[in-house]
Amino acid sequence: MNIKIKSSPVIGGLDGAFKLKRIPDQVYRRISDYFELNYQFKNGKEMRLGNYYLCLDKKISDSFVAFIKQILESNFSEGVFPEGFKPSNETLSDDERKGNFTFGSFDMAVTEKGLQNIEFQAVATYPISAAKMNTILLDSIAETNAFAFPDDVNMRWNDFIQHYTNIFSSESNHVVLVDRRINQQKTKFEFFATSKELDIPLKIIDVKDIFEKNNCLYFKEGEKNNKITTFYNRILITEALYKDNYPYNTNYWKFRFDKKYNDLKYINHPLKQFQISKRLCPYIKHNYNPECYELSDIKHLFKQGELDYKKFIWKHKWGAAGSDLIFEPNEKELKKIEDKTENYIAQNKIKYKLFKTDDHFEKIVELRFMTGVFKGKLNIVPMARVGHVEKGKGGSLNYKIHFSDNNKMGFGFSPVIIFDN
């Protein structure tokens, strides 16, 4: 299953292709106030809005978009997945029934050599809130030849909202956004952003409150049972499987993703998270993709000393949100997962570019492009995670990019603006 993607060299080199600039204080406050008022986002409580933004050269952006489009157009095997996830075609949206995935997140490390693939998966992360953050910033700074959306320089906020509204309202006007343990989710501000900004009624529902009746799905609101016709899935498959014992814990899971229900359509069916995931990385041939293997194919080379543990990171194929990563593999770690190495990939470690900013901190950047597809039309929203570096034993560098490690001023969830230089 090789996914051959044509590499497109960036003409003119990388000088100035990535820059971090401070967001003007009054604009930063405007973004922070908007998020708190409309999205219930308490800046600095669980995560932080970054007060720097990434300036991204359009040539790099175009190259990243081309990479994503070729992934979207590639043929890949369905793969093997656990019980309870194979959907009935009748419950899939039109795009997903045709083999596409509605939402995706593609993460790249910014390095001295350019972009390097970290991972991608068919999950929705922060498209609505990131688009609002980017457009507030763009409308507030005096920049020319600058854009908020990588795939369409003419797109504006209202166009973007219409695209996302179409994704949901094409199935019905009664949409439920579903996740597990909603009050514990750090991403819940994105749920409130989706409910606030889309031009359709949308309910945010905890999965434990959904039940099956007369071959339909319902949720209870007060004394009323409300029928679900459009199910926007935000549940991560690893959390469903390993934390909530889906599908066997029937006291918690009162429905199944592999069952056909009357009048129901899924948006972002969890099956897509298996199909479009880190499992594909060993088969992508592209200069953005670091050396990567199926761990089960090369574990003997680690044991024999032909491959250096220190040069690799091991990743669970379906892990998300920074989970199921083995940053420092060794013989002991290999023994722990000996009977399940088929679930892991071994990827060459990436060396991030260090940015020095006017607050005298060194920073690293992960660039994320979030995709939303409606009737084959692609929309992409960029965002950045701004992190830091810690020195480990023997002078090794530990890259801290996740939001929980960067809840301090100067770091965190940050805007991206694209410049045509």
ABEGO torsion letter per residue (X at the ends): XBBBBBBBBBBGEABGABBBBBBBAAAAAAAAAAAAAAAGBBBGAABBBBABBBBBBAAAAAAAAAAAAAAAABBBBAEBBBBGABBBAAABBAAAAAGBBABBBBBBBBBAAEBBBABBBBBBBAAAAAAAAAAAAAAABBBBGBBABAABAABBAAAAAAAAAAAAAAABABBBBBBBGAAABAAAAAAAAAAAABABBBBBBBAAABBBBGGBBBBBBEABBBBBABBBBABBAAAAAAAAGOAABAAABABBAABBBBGBBBBGBAAAAAABBAAAAAABBBAABBBBBBAAAAAAAAAAGABBAAABBBBBAABBGGBGBBABBBAAAAAAAAAAAAABBBBBBBBBBBBBBAAGBBBBBBBBBBBBBBGGBBBBBBBBBBBBBBBBBGGBBBBBABAAAABBBGBEBBBBBBBBX
